[in-house]
Amino acid sequence: MKQQTPLSLARLGAIGFSLIANVVVGGLLGYVAYRFLNWGWAVPVGILLGFVSGFISMFRQLSQL
């Protein structure tokens, strides 16, 4: 198995953090939409969209490694 450099480990950590950050931002946007639009499904939809966008971003960044 190839030895990982600290820089590549830092990039992998940043990629994982961006996935979590996308889910949190999607949840927050869903909560804002719930509060102002009174739409009960806004929070789950926001979390789901955040996860999908984070996964796509993670896949693109991992394919560049």
mmCIF file of the N, C-alpha and C atoms, coordinates in Angstrom:
data_MODEL
# 
_entry.id   MODEL 
# 
loop_
_atom_site.group_PDB 
_atom_site.id 
_atom_site.type_symbol 
_atom_site.label_atom_id 
_atom_site.label_alt_id 
_atom_site.label_comp_id 
_atom_site.label_asym_id 
_atom_site.label_entity_id 
_atom_site.label_seq_id 
_atom_site.pdbx_PDB_ins_code 
_atom_site.Cartn_x 
_atom_site.Cartn_y 
_atom_site.Cartn_z 
_atom_site.occupancy 
_atom_site.B_iso_or_equiv 
_atom_site.pdbx_formal_charge 
_atom_site.auth_seq_id 
_atom_site.auth_comp_id 
_atom_site.auth_asym_id 
_atom_site.auth_atom_id 
_atom_site.pdbx_PDB_model_num 
ATOM 1   N N  . MET A 1 1  ? 0.848   -1.182 0.000  1.00 0.00 ? 1  MET A N  1 
ATOM 2   C CA . MET A 1 1  ? 0.000   0.000  0.000  1.00 0.00 ? 1  MET A CA 1 
ATOM 3   C C  . MET A 1 1  ? 0.886   1.234  0.000  1.00 0.00 ? 1  MET A C  1 
ATOM 4   N N  . LYS A 1 2  ? 0.511   2.209  -0.769 1.00 0.00 ? 2  LYS A N  1 
ATOM 5   C CA . LYS A 1 2  ? 1.287   3.436  -0.912 1.00 0.00 ? 2  LYS A CA 1 
ATOM 6   C C  . LYS A 1 2  ? 1.171   4.298  0.352  1.00 0.00 ? 2  LYS A C  1 
ATOM 7   N N  . GLN A 1 3  ? 2.296   4.831  0.796  1.00 0.00 ? 3  GLN A N  1 
ATOM 8   C CA . GLN A 1 3  ? 2.322   5.695  1.978  1.00 0.00 ? 3  GLN A CA 1 
ATOM 9   C C  . GLN A 1 3  ? 1.700   7.049  1.652  1.00 0.00 ? 3  GLN A C  1 
ATOM 10  N N  . GLN A 1 4  ? 0.794   7.503  2.511  1.00 0.00 ? 4  GLN A N  1 
ATOM 11  C CA . GLN A 1 4  ? 0.119   8.778  2.303  1.00 0.00 ? 4  GLN A CA 1 
ATOM 12  C C  . GLN A 1 4  ? 0.984   9.914  2.838  1.00 0.00 ? 4  GLN A C  1 
ATOM 13  N N  . THR A 1 5  ? 1.039   10.999 2.096  1.00 0.00 ? 5  THR A N  1 
ATOM 14  C CA . THR A 1 5  ? 1.743   12.180 2.562  1.00 0.00 ? 5  THR A CA 1 
ATOM 15  C C  . THR A 1 5  ? 0.792   13.019 3.412  1.00 0.00 ? 5  THR A C  1 
ATOM 16  N N  . PRO A 1 6  ? 1.336   13.861 4.292  1.00 0.00 ? 6  PRO A N  1 
ATOM 17  C CA . PRO A 1 6  ? 0.448   14.698 5.107  1.00 0.00 ? 6  PRO A CA 1 
ATOM 18  C C  . PRO A 1 6  ? -0.432  15.621 4.271  1.00 0.00 ? 6  PRO A C  1 
ATOM 19  N N  . LEU A 1 7  ? 0.071   16.068 3.116  1.00 0.00 ? 7  LEU A N  1 
ATOM 20  C CA . LEU A 1 7  ? -0.731  16.947 2.261  1.00 0.00 ? 7  LEU A CA 1 
ATOM 21  C C  . LEU A 1 7  ? -1.939  16.206 1.691  1.00 0.00 ? 7  LEU A C  1 
ATOM 22  N N  . SER A 1 8  ? -1.746  14.965 1.258  1.00 0.00 ? 8  SER A N  1 
ATOM 23  C CA . SER A 1 8  ? -2.883  14.225 0.701  1.00 0.00 ? 8  SER A CA 1 
ATOM 24  C C  . SER A 1 8  ? -3.879  13.857 1.795  1.00 0.00 ? 8  SER A C  1 
ATOM 25  N N  . LEU A 1 9  ? -3.390  13.588 3.006  1.00 0.00 ? 9  LEU A N  1 
ATOM 26  C CA . LEU A 1 9  ? -4.304  13.324 4.112  1.00 0.00 ? 9  LEU A CA 1 
ATOM 27  C C  . LEU A 1 9  ? -5.104  14.577 4.466  1.00 0.00 ? 9  LEU A C  1 
ATOM 28  N N  . ALA A 1 10 ? -4.474  15.735 4.367  1.00 0.00 ? 10 ALA A N  1 
ATOM 29  C CA . ALA A 1 10 ? -5.182  16.985 4.629  1.00 0.00 ? 10 ALA A CA 1 
ATOM 30  C C  . ALA A 1 10 ? -6.249  17.235 3.562  1.00 0.00 ? 10 ALA A C  1 
ATOM 31  N N  . ARG A 1 11 ? -5.944  16.904 2.315  1.00 0.00 ? 11 ARG A N  1 
ATOM 32  C CA . ARG A 1 11 ? -6.945  17.069 1.243  1.00 0.00 ? 11 ARG A CA 1 
ATOM 33  C C  . ARG A 1 11 ? -8.129  16.143 1.461  1.00 0.00 ? 11 ARG A C  1 
ATOM 34  N N  . LEU A 1 12 ? -7.858  14.904 1.895  1.00 0.00 ? 12 LEU A N  1 
ATOM 35  C CA . LEU A 1 12 ? -8.954  13.969 2.159  1.00 0.00 ? 12 LEU A CA 1 
ATOM 36  C C  . LEU A 1 12 ? -9.808  14.455 3.327  1.00 0.00 ? 12 LEU A C  1 
ATOM 37  N N  . GLY A 1 13 ? -9.170  15.025 4.340  1.00 0.00 ? 13 GLY A N  1 
ATOM 38  C CA . GLY A 1 13 ? -9.920  15.585 5.461  1.00 0.00 ? 13 GLY A CA 1 
ATOM 39  C C  . GLY A 1 13 ? -10.779 16.756 5.033  1.00 0.00 ? 13 GLY A C  1 
ATOM 40  N N  . ALA A 1 14 ? -10.246 17.601 4.167  1.00 0.00 ? 14 ALA A N  1 
ATOM 41  C CA . ALA A 1 14 ? -11.010 18.748 3.674  1.00 0.00 ? 14 ALA A CA 1 
ATOM 42  C C  . ALA A 1 14 ? -12.191 18.287 2.816  1.00 0.00 ? 14 ALA A C  1 
ATOM 43  N N  . ILE A 1 15 ? -11.999 17.230 2.067  1.00 0.00 ? 15 ILE A N  1 
ATOM 44  C CA . ILE A 1 15 ? -13.090 16.705 1.238  1.00 0.00 ? 15 ILE A CA 1 
ATOM 45  C C  . ILE A 1 15 ? -14.212 16.178 2.125  1.00 0.00 ? 15 ILE A C  1 
ATOM 46  N N  . GLY A 1 16 ? -13.863 15.454 3.175  1.00 0.00 ? 16 GLY A N  1 
ATOM 47  C CA . GLY A 1 16 ? -14.877 14.956 4.105  1.00 0.00 ? 16 GLY A CA 1 
ATOM 48  C C  . GLY A 1 16 ? -15.587 16.080 4.837  1.00 0.00 ? 16 GLY A C  1 
ATOM 49  N N  . PHE A 1 17 ? -14.827 17.110 5.215  1.00 0.00 ? 17 PHE A N  1 
ATOM 50  C CA . PHE A 1 17 ? -15.434 18.250 5.895  1.00 0.00 ? 17 PHE A CA 1 
ATOM 51  C C  . PHE A 1 17 ? -16.388 18.990 4.975  1.00 0.00 ? 17 PHE A C  1 
ATOM 52  N N  . SER A 1 18 ? -16.056 19.079 3.692  1.00 0.00 ? 18 SER A N  1 
ATOM 53  C CA . SER A 1 18 ? -16.949 19.783 2.765  1.00 0.00 ? 18 SER A CA 1 
ATOM 54  C C  . SER A 1 18 ? -18.268 19.030 2.602  1.00 0.00 ? 18 SER A C  1 
ATOM 55  N N  . LEU A 1 19 ? -18.244 17.709 2.677  1.00 0.00 ? 19 LEU A N  1 
ATOM 56  C CA . LEU A 1 19 ? -19.488 16.939 2.610  1.00 0.00 ? 19 LEU A CA 1 
ATOM 57  C C  . LEU A 1 19 ? -20.372 17.270 3.802  1.00 0.00 ? 19 LEU A C  1 
ATOM 58  N N  . ILE A 1 20 ? -19.792 17.293 4.992  1.00 0.00 ? 20 ILE A N  1 
ATOM 59  C CA . ILE A 1 20 ? -20.560 17.613 6.197  1.00 0.00 ? 20 ILE A CA 1 
ATOM 60  C C  . ILE A 1 20 ? -21.056 19.059 6.154  1.00 0.00 ? 20 ILE A C  1 
ATOM 61  N N  . ALA A 1 21 ? -20.204 19.970 5.679  1.00 0.00 ? 21 ALA A N  1 
ATOM 62  C CA . ALA A 1 21 ? -20.592 21.374 5.599  1.00 0.00 ? 21 ALA A CA 1 
ATOM 63  C C  . ALA A 1 21 ? -21.762 21.565 4.636  1.00 0.00 ? 21 ALA A C  1 
ATOM 64  N N  . ASN A 1 22 ? -21.770 20.838 3.527  1.00 0.00 ? 22 ASN A N  1 
ATOM 65  C CA . ASN A 1 22 ? -22.884 20.941 2.579  1.00 0.00 ? 22 ASN A CA 1 
ATOM 66  C C  . ASN A 1 22 ? -24.190 20.467 3.202  1.00 0.00 ? 22 ASN A C  1 
ATOM 67  N N  . VAL A 1 23 ? -24.137 19.409 3.991  1.00 0.00 ? 23 VAL A N  1 
ATOM 68  C CA . VAL A 1 23 ? -25.344 18.910 4.657  1.00 0.00 ? 23 VAL A CA 1 
ATOM 69  C C  . VAL A 1 23 ? -25.853 19.931 5.668  1.00 0.00 ? 23 VAL A C  1 
ATOM 70  N N  . VAL A 1 24 ? -24.930 20.537 6.435  1.00 0.00 ? 24 VAL A N  1 
ATOM 71  C CA . VAL A 1 24 ? -25.331 21.542 7.427  1.00 0.00 ? 24 VAL A CA 1 
ATOM 72  C C  . VAL A 1 24 ? -25.935 22.767 6.746  1.00 0.00 ? 24 VAL A C  1 
ATOM 73  N N  . VAL A 1 25 ? -25.310 23.238 5.682  1.00 0.00 ? 25 VAL A N  1 
ATOM 74  C CA . VAL A 1 25 ? -25.847 24.410 4.964  1.00 0.00 ? 25 VAL A CA 1 
ATOM 75  C C  . VAL A 1 25 ? -27.208 24.083 4.352  1.00 0.00 ? 25 VAL A C  1 
ATOM 76  N N  . GLY A 1 26 ? -27.352 22.897 3.794  1.00 0.00 ? 26 GLY A N  1 
ATOM 77  C CA . GLY A 1 26 ? -28.649 22.499 3.252  1.00 0.00 ? 26 GLY A CA 1 
ATOM 78  C C  . GLY A 1 26 ? -29.721 22.447 4.331  1.00 0.00 ? 26 GLY A C  1 
ATOM 79  N N  . GLY A 1 27 ? -29.355 21.946 5.514  1.00 0.00 ? 27 GLY A N  1 
ATOM 80  C CA . GLY A 1 27 ? -30.309 21.922 6.623  1.00 0.00 ? 27 GLY A CA 1 
ATOM 81  C C  . GLY A 1 27 ? -30.691 23.317 7.083  1.00 0.00 ? 27 GLY A C  1 
ATOM 82  N N  . LEU A 1 28 ? -29.704 24.211 7.157  1.00 0.00 ? 28 LEU A N  1 
ATOM 83  C CA . LEU A 1 28 ? -29.998 25.588 7.563  1.00 0.00 ? 28 LEU A CA 1 
ATOM 84  C C  . LEU A 1 28 ? -30.887 26.301 6.547  1.00 0.00 ? 28 LEU A C  1 
ATOM 85  N N  . LEU A 1 29 ? -30.590 26.108 5.273  1.00 0.00 ? 29 LEU A N  1 
ATOM 86  C CA . LEU A 1 29 ? -31.439 26.716 4.242  1.00 0.00 ? 29 LEU A CA 1 
ATOM 87  C C  . LEU A 1 29 ? -32.855 26.127 4.268  1.00 0.00 ? 29 LEU A C  1 
ATOM 88  N N  . GLY A 1 30 ? -32.943 24.833 4.538  1.00 0.00 ? 30 GLY A N  1 
ATOM 89  C CA . GLY A 1 30 ? -34.254 24.214 4.679  1.00 0.00 ? 30 GLY A CA 1 
ATOM 90  C C  . GLY A 1 30 ? -35.018 24.760 5.868  1.00 0.00 ? 30 GLY A C  1 
ATOM 91  N N  . TYR A 1 31 ? -34.308 25.018 6.968  1.00 0.00 ? 31 TYR A N  1 
ATOM 92  C CA . TYR A 1 31 ? -34.957 25.593 8.146  1.00 0.00 ? 31 TYR A CA 1 
ATOM 93  C C  . TYR A 1 31 ? -35.455 27.009 7.869  1.00 0.00 ? 31 TYR A C  1 
ATOM 94  N N  . VAL A 1 32 ? -34.642 27.794 7.161  1.00 0.00 ? 32 VAL A N  1 
ATOM 95  C CA . VAL A 1 32 ? -35.069 29.146 6.801  1.00 0.00 ? 32 VAL A CA 1 
ATOM 96  C C  . VAL A 1 32 ? -36.301 29.090 5.895  1.00 0.00 ? 32 VAL A C  1 
ATOM 97  N N  . ALA A 1 33 ? -36.299 28.175 4.941  1.00 0.00 ? 33 ALA A N  1 
ATOM 98  C CA . ALA A 1 33 ? -37.464 28.026 4.062  1.00 0.00 ? 33 ALA A CA 1 
ATOM 99  C C  . ALA A 1 33 ? -38.681 27.568 4.860  1.00 0.00 ? 33 ALA A C  1 
ATOM 100 N N  . TYR A 1 34 ? -38.478 26.724 5.856  1.00 0.00 ? 34 TYR A N  1 
ATOM 101 C CA . TYR A 1 34 ? -39.584 26.280 6.707  1.00 0.00 ? 34 TYR A CA 1 
ATOM 102 C C  . TYR A 1 34 ? -40.172 27.441 7.504  1.00 0.00 ? 34 TYR A C  1 
ATOM 103 N N  . ARG A 1 35 ? -39.298 28.283 8.042  1.00 0.00 ? 35 ARG A N  1 
ATOM 104 C CA . ARG A 1 35 ? -39.766 29.404 8.867  1.00 0.00 ? 35 ARG A CA 1 
ATOM 105 C C  . ARG A 1 35 ? -40.515 30.453 8.044  1.00 0.00 ? 35 ARG A C  1 
ATOM 106 N N  . PHE A 1 36 ? -40.005 30.769 6.847  1.00 0.00 ? 36 PHE A N  1 
ATOM 107 C CA . PHE A 1 36 ? -40.600 31.864 6.074  1.00 0.00 ? 36 PHE A CA 1 
ATOM 108 C C  . PHE A 1 36 ? -41.659 31.403 5.084  1.00 0.00 ? 36 PHE A C  1 
ATOM 109 N N  . LEU A 1 37 ? -41.569 30.183 4.609  1.00 0.00 ? 37 LEU A N  1 
ATOM 110 C CA . LEU A 1 37 ? -42.546 29.702 3.632  1.00 0.00 ? 37 LEU A CA 1 
ATOM 111 C C  . LEU A 1 37 ? -43.570 28.748 4.243  1.00 0.00 ? 37 LEU A C  1 
ATOM 112 N N  . ASN A 1 38 ? -43.348 28.362 5.530  1.00 0.00 ? 38 ASN A N  1 
ATOM 113 C CA . ASN A 1 38 ? -44.251 27.452 6.232  1.00 0.00 ? 38 ASN A CA 1 
ATOM 114 C C  . ASN A 1 38 ? -44.462 26.150 5.462  1.00 0.00 ? 38 ASN A C  1 
ATOM 115 N N  . TRP A 1 39 ? -43.367 25.623 4.958  1.00 0.00 ? 39 TRP A N  1 
ATOM 116 C CA . TRP A 1 39 ? -43.410 24.375 4.207  1.00 0.00 ? 39 TRP A CA 1 
ATOM 117 C C  . TRP A 1 39 ? -42.763 23.298 5.064  1.00 0.00 ? 39 TRP A C  1 
ATOM 118 N N  . GLY A 1 40 ? -43.529 22.329 5.532  1.00 0.00 ? 40 GLY A N  1 
ATOM 119 C CA . GLY A 1 40 ? -43.055 21.333 6.479  1.00 0.00 ? 40 GLY A CA 1 
ATOM 120 C C  . GLY A 1 40 ? -41.944 20.431 5.973  1.00 0.00 ? 40 GLY A C  1 
ATOM 121 N N  . TRP A 1 41 ? -41.865 20.224 4.674  1.00 0.00 ? 41 TRP A N  1 
ATOM 122 C CA . TRP A 1 41 ? -40.865 19.327 4.111  1.00 0.00 ? 41 TRP A CA 1 
ATOM 123 C C  . TRP A 1 41 ? -39.569 20.027 3.740  1.00 0.00 ? 41 TRP A C  1 
ATOM 124 N N  . ALA A 1 42 ? -39.432 21.288 4.073  1.00 0.00 ? 42 ALA A N  1 
ATOM 125 C CA . ALA A 1 42 ? -38.263 22.049 3.631  1.00 0.00 ? 42 ALA A CA 1 
ATOM 126 C C  . ALA A 1 42 ? -36.970 21.562 4.290  1.00 0.00 ? 42 ALA A C  1 
ATOM 127 N N  . VAL A 1 43 ? -37.015 21.223 5.561  1.00 0.00 ? 43 VAL A N  1 
ATOM 128 C CA . VAL A 1 43 ? -35.791 20.806 6.259  1.00 0.00 ? 43 VAL A CA 1 
ATOM 129 C C  . VAL A 1 43 ? -35.271 19.472 5.717  1.00 0.00 ? 43 VAL A C  1 
ATOM 130 N N  . PRO A 1 44 ? -36.103 18.419 5.614  1.00 0.00 ? 44 PRO A N  1 
ATOM 131 C CA . PRO A 1 44 ? -35.581 17.165 5.047  1.00 0.00 ? 44 PRO A CA 1 
ATOM 132 C C  . PRO A 1 44 ? -35.105 17.307 3.601  1.00 0.00 ? 44 PRO A C  1 
ATOM 133 N N  . VAL A 1 45 ? -35.827 18.112 2.821  1.00 0.00 ? 45 VAL A N  1 
ATOM 134 C CA . VAL A 1 45 ? -35.415 18.323 1.432  1.00 0.00 ? 45 VAL A CA 1 
ATOM 135 C C  . VAL A 1 45 ? -34.092 19.071 1.384  1.00 0.00 ? 45 VAL A C  1 
ATOM 136 N N  . GLY A 1 46 ? -33.914 20.066 2.244  1.00 0.00 ? 46 GLY A N  1 
ATOM 137 C CA . GLY A 1 46 ? -32.653 20.802 2.297  1.00 0.00 ? 46 GLY A CA 1 
ATOM 138 C C  . GLY A 1 46 ? -31.487 19.916 2.691  1.00 0.00 ? 46 GLY A C  1 
ATOM 139 N N  . ILE A 1 47 ? -31.699 19.040 3.671  1.00 0.00 ? 47 ILE A N  1 
ATOM 140 C CA . ILE A 1 47 ? -30.637 18.114 4.080  1.00 0.00 ? 47 ILE A CA 1 
ATOM 141 C C  . ILE A 1 47 ? -30.304 17.151 2.946  1.00 0.00 ? 47 ILE A C  1 
ATOM 142 N N  . LEU A 1 48 ? -31.323 16.641 2.286  1.00 0.00 ? 48 LEU A N  1 
ATOM 143 C CA . LEU A 1 48 ? -31.094 15.721 1.172  1.00 0.00 ? 48 LEU A CA 1 
ATOM 144 C C  . LEU A 1 48 ? -30.352 16.397 0.025  1.00 0.00 ? 48 LEU A C  1 
ATOM 145 N N  . LEU A 1 49 ? -30.752 17.617 -0.320 1.00 0.00 ? 49 LEU A N  1 
ATOM 146 C CA . LEU A 1 49 ? -30.052 18.344 -1.386 1.00 0.00 ? 49 LEU A CA 1 
ATOM 147 C C  . LEU A 1 49 ? -28.616 18.679 -0.986 1.00 0.00 ? 49 LEU A C  1 
ATOM 148 N N  . GLY A 1 50 ? -28.410 19.004 0.287  1.00 0.00 ? 50 GLY A N  1 
ATOM 149 C CA . GLY A 1 50 ? -27.055 19.249 0.771  1.00 0.00 ? 50 GLY A CA 1 
ATOM 150 C C  . GLY A 1 50 ? -26.191 18.011 0.681  1.00 0.00 ? 50 GLY A C  1 
ATOM 151 N N  . PHE A 1 51 ? -26.760 16.842 1.011  1.00 0.00 ? 51 PHE A N  1 
ATOM 152 C CA . PHE A 1 51 ? -26.006 15.597 0.906  1.00 0.00 ? 51 PHE A CA 1 
ATOM 153 C C  . PHE A 1 51 ? -25.656 15.275 -0.537 1.00 0.00 ? 51 PHE A C  1 
ATOM 154 N N  . VAL A 1 52 ? -26.616 15.461 -1.424 1.00 0.00 ? 52 VAL A N  1 
ATOM 155 C CA . VAL A 1 52 ? -26.366 15.172 -2.848 1.00 0.00 ? 52 VAL A CA 1 
ATOM 156 C C  . VAL A 1 52 ? -25.297 16.100 -3.403 1.00 0.00 ? 52 VAL A C  1 
ATOM 157 N N  . SER A 1 53 ? -25.395 17.386 -3.100 1.00 0.00 ? 53 SER A N  1 
ATOM 158 C CA . SER A 1 53 ? -24.390 18.321 -3.615 1.00 0.00 ? 53 SER A CA 1 
ATOM 159 C C  . SER A 1 53 ? -23.019 18.050 -2.988 1.00 0.00 ? 53 SER A C  1 
ATOM 160 N N  . GLY A 1 54 ? -22.985 17.680 -1.713 1.00 0.00 ? 54 GLY A N  1 
ATOM 161 C CA . GLY A 1 54 ? -21.713 17.337 -1.076 1.00 0.00 ? 54 GLY A CA 1 
ATOM 162 C C  . GLY A 1 54 ? -21.099 16.076 -1.662 1.00 0.00 ? 54 GLY A C  1 
ATOM 163 N N  . PHE A 1 55 ? -21.936 15.083 -1.969 1.00 0.00 ? 55 PHE A N  1 
ATOM 164 C CA . PHE A 1 55 ? -21.425 13.851 -2.554 1.00 0.00 ? 55 PHE A CA 1 
ATOM 165 C C  . PHE A 1 55 ? -20.881 14.091 -3.957 1.00 0.00 ? 55 PHE A C  1 
ATOM 166 N N  . ILE A 1 56 ? -21.568 14.919 -4.731 1.00 0.00 ? 56 ILE A N  1 
ATOM 167 C CA . ILE A 1 56 ? -21.075 15.248 -6.076 1.00 0.00 ? 56 ILE A CA 1 
ATOM 168 C C  . ILE A 1 56 ? -19.753 15.997 -5.982 1.00 0.00 ? 56 ILE A C  1 
ATOM 169 N N  . SER A 1 57 ? -19.672 16.943 -5.063 1.00 0.00 ? 57 SER A N  1 
ATOM 170 C CA . SER A 1 57 ? -18.430 17.694 -4.866 1.00 0.00 ? 57 SER A CA 1 
ATOM 171 C C  . SER A 1 57 ? -17.297 16.765 -4.422 1.00 0.00 ? 57 SER A C  1 
ATOM 172 N N  . MET A 1 58 ? -17.612 15.842 -3.498 1.00 0.00 ? 58 MET A N  1 
ATOM 173 C CA . MET A 1 58 ? -16.604 14.898 -3.028 1.00 0.00 ? 58 MET A CA 1 
ATOM 174 C C  . MET A 1 58 ? -16.122 14.010 -4.175 1.00 0.00 ? 58 MET A C  1 
ATOM 175 N N  . PHE A 1 59 ? -17.035 13.532 -5.003 1.00 0.00 ? 59 PHE A N  1 
ATOM 176 C CA . PHE A 1 59 ? -16.652 12.685 -6.121 1.00 0.00 ? 59 PHE A CA 1 
ATOM 177 C C  . PHE A 1 59 ? -15.751 13.431 -7.107 1.00 0.00 ? 59 PHE A C  1 
ATOM 178 N N  . ARG A 1 60 ? -16.090 14.682 -7.395 1.00 0.00 ? 60 ARG A N  1 
ATOM 179 C CA . ARG A 1 60 ? -15.261 15.471 -8.319 1.00 0.00 ? 60 ARG A CA 1 
ATOM 180 C C  . ARG A 1 60 ? -13.869 15.706 -7.750 1.00 0.00 ? 60 ARG A C  1 
ATOM 181 N N  . GLN A 1 61 ? -13.773 16.009 -6.462 1.00 0.00 ? 61 GLN A N  1 
ATOM 182 C CA . GLN A 1 61 ? -12.474 16.271 -5.863 1.00 0.00 ? 61 GLN A CA 1 
ATOM 183 C C  . GLN A 1 61 ? -11.649 14.996 -5.760 1.00 0.00 ? 61 GLN A C  1 
ATOM 184 N N  . LEU A 1 62 ? -12.284 13.863 -5.467 1.00 0.00 ? 62 LEU A N  1 
ATOM 185 C CA . LEU A 1 62 ? -11.542 12.600 -5.375 1.00 0.00 ? 62 LEU A CA 1 
ATOM 186 C C  . LEU A 1 62 ? -11.081 12.126 -6.751 1.00 0.00 ? 62 LEU A C  1 
ATOM 187 N N  . SER A 1 63 ? -11.818 12.438 -7.791 1.00 0.00 ? 63 SER A N  1 
ATOM 188 C CA . SER A 1 63 ? -11.413 12.014 -9.122 1.00 0.00 ? 63 SER A CA 1 
ATOM 189 C C  . SER A 1 63 ? -10.203 12.807 -9.620 1.00 0.00 ? 63 SER A C  1 
ATOM 190 N N  . GLN A 1 64 ? -9.934  13.960 -8.995 1.00 0.00 ? 64 GLN A N  1 
ATOM 191 C CA . GLN A 1 64 ? -8.765  14.757 -9.382 1.00 0.00 ? 64 GLN A CA 1 
ATOM 192 C C  . GLN A 1 64 ? -7.498  14.313 -8.659 1.00 0.00 ? 64 GLN A C  1 
ATOM 193 N N  . LEU A 1 65 ? -7.616  13.487 -7.621 1.00 0.00 ? 65 LEU A N  1 
ATOM 194 C CA . LEU A 1 65 ? -6.426  13.036 -6.884 1.00 0.00 ? 65 LEU A CA 1 
ATOM 195 C C  . LEU A 1 65 ? -5.589  12.080 -7.682 1.00 0.00 ? 65 LEU A C  1 
# 
